[in-house]
Amino acid sequence: MSKPLGTVWNLEPHTAKKHEILRRYFDAWLPIMASRNDRVVYIDGFAGPGKYSMGEDGSPIVVLKAARDHTYPMKAELVCIFVENDLERCKHLKNVLDEMAPTLPSRIRCAAVHGRFDEHLTKTLNVIEAQKKNLAPAFVFIDPFGFSQTPFKTVAKVLGNSRCEVLVNFMYEEVNRFISLEEHAEDFDNLFGTAVWRSVRSLSAPSQRRKAIHDIYLRQLKTCAAHVHSFEMLNKGNSTDYILFFATNNLKGLEKMKEAMWKVDDTGSFQFSDHTDARGLMSLFSAHPNLAPLREAILKNFRGRQVKIESLRDWVIAETEFLPKHLKVPILAPMEDAGELLVVSPAPKRRKGTFSDGTILKFS
Ligand SMILES: C[S@@+](CC[C@H](N)C(=O)[O-])C[C@H]1O[C@@H](n2cnc3c(N)ncnc32)[C@H](O)[C@@H]1O
């Protein structure tokens, strides 16, 4: 199911945004993981040729430059594996990597591998399993062209390693277009790892189909990872092109990915549209995110209950679209002013509207 493109192709605005999310997350992930491990691994399962037609960086180079130019004084080794199935693109990528090699410190090792993502990953993970070893912490980027090359069982196998995380590009537009064709049923069984996707065929409203397809994949990821978050990319016609799904077992990882996504879309709708971007409309919506849903959700979940500020913070990360920075000053301080919350155990000399660790709140 690959698109008829040459060895390199044009960079679309939404691809640049995808790279921005990838780079921002990688920038946060690297120092956290490298401070606790001797070796960390980054795998780009569908690496591409390394460059776009006007010389812009492909995802392998985006990540290598982020690692090379990071200000964190890293001692750990970073191993980057770039898998690419098209021979010409893989050769192109190898040339780009060769050019870059002299600029990389010895603690960054990288290789372009010619082959299929699922075969390569399965083989690697089987060897590690057989040796009863644990895979070093790994961030795996899965960025295919279509829907037939990313079997869910491979994604699940990666997530079976508790310190592994995935960012999967789910090709929504193609899935939606082909989902009713019986000849692709086996591909969809493999993609979703469940047969329940068949229920989507009876839905005709586009928004219902989008939600149903999104939610089935999200639920599947949640069977293998504690936290899943998505970001939607819309095309020039302003309809969903693909959905990025991030899955992790680590709450800090989720927080960092949500921060990266909020940077790319500061309205908090977790979307980027080539349509609104081309018309210069993105900035019109961006000034102030609507935080009212966070206040409502807090009251719905915690009214009449006591909760420690740290637990509330973790709940915001895990269960809402919002970030910790949206909590204290924008929401809790005005709620305290309005008498909607009581500080049960104030720290000595506490100032009103501040909520240091250990503070217990009660919502009325
Ligand atoms: C969307 S492009 C990747 C773009 C790249 N990640 C980037 O952001 O610059 C998908 C790439 O996957 C390659 N590909 C297709 N099927 C593959 C497979 N089964 N395993 C590995 N690579 C594959 C294609 O040749 C293509 O270069």
The ligand as an SDF file (V2000), in Angstrom:
LIG
                    3D

 27 29  0  0  0  0  0  0  0  0999 V2000
    5.9450    7.9330    5.5060 C   0  0  0  0  0  0  0  0  0  0  0  0
    7.4460    7.3820    4.8680 S   0  0  0  0  0  0  0  0  0  0  0  0
    8.5610    7.6760    6.1980 C   0  0  0  0  0  0  0  0  0  0  0  0
    8.9340    9.0890    6.3890 C   0  0  0  0  0  0  0  0  0  0  0  0
    9.9510    9.3280    7.4850 C   0  0  0  0  0  0  0  0  0  0  0  0
    9.5760    8.6280    8.7200 N   0  0  0  0  0  0  0  0  0  0  0  0
   10.0740   10.8000    7.7620 C   0  0  0  0  0  0  0  0  0  0  0  0
    9.2750   11.3160    8.5730 O   0  0  0  0  0  0  0  0  0  0  0  0
   10.9340   11.4520    7.1760 O   0  0  0  0  0  0  0  0  0  0  0  0
    7.3260    5.6510    4.9360 C   0  0  0  0  0  0  0  0  0  0  0  0
    8.6020    4.9380    4.5120 C   0  0  0  0  0  0  0  0  0  0  0  0
    8.4720    3.5600    4.8720 O   0  0  0  0  0  0  0  0  0  0  0  0
    9.0410    2.7590    3.8450 C   0  0  0  0  0  0  0  0  0  0  0  0
    8.4200    1.4170    3.9930 N   0  0  0  0  0  0  0  0  0  0  0  0
    7.2980    0.9270    3.4270 C   0  0  0  0  0  0  0  0  0  0  0  0
    7.0020   -0.2970    3.9270 N   0  0  0  0  0  0  0  0  0  0  0  0
    7.9580   -0.5740    4.8460 C   0  0  0  0  0  0  0  0  0  0  0  0
    8.1750   -1.6580    5.7440 C   0  0  0  0  0  0  0  0  0  0  0  0
    7.3690   -2.7220    5.7730 N   0  0  0  0  0  0  0  0  0  0  0  0
    9.2120   -1.6010    6.5920 N   0  0  0  0  0  0  0  0  0  0  0  0
   10.0650   -0.5230    6.5760 C   0  0  0  0  0  0  0  0  0  0  0  0
    9.9030    0.5400    5.7380 N   0  0  0  0  0  0  0  0  0  0  0  0
    8.8630    0.5140    4.8880 C   0  0  0  0  0  0  0  0  0  0  0  0
    8.7140    3.4910    2.5760 C   0  0  0  0  0  0  0  0  0  0  0  0
    9.6150    3.1360    1.5550 O   0  0  0  0  0  0  0  0  0  0  0  0
    8.8520    4.9470    3.0120 C   0  0  0  0  0  0  0  0  0  0  0  0
   10.1510    5.4130    2.7800 O   0  0  0  0  0  0  0  0  0  0  0  0
  1  2  1  0
  2  3  1  0
  2 10  1  0
  3  4  1  0
  4  5  1  0
  5  6  1  0
  5  7  1  0
  7  8  2  0
  7  9  1  0
 10 11  1  0
 11 12  1  0
 11 26  1  0
 12 13  1  0
 13 14  1  0
 13 24  1  0
 14 15  1  0
 14 23  1  0
 15 16  2  0
 16 17  1  0
 17 18  1  0
 17 23  2  0
 18 19  1  0
 18 20  2  0
 20 21  1  0
 21 22  2  0
 22 23  1  0
 24 25  1  0
 24 26  1  0
 26 27  1  0
M  CHG  2   2   1   9  -1
M  END
$$$$
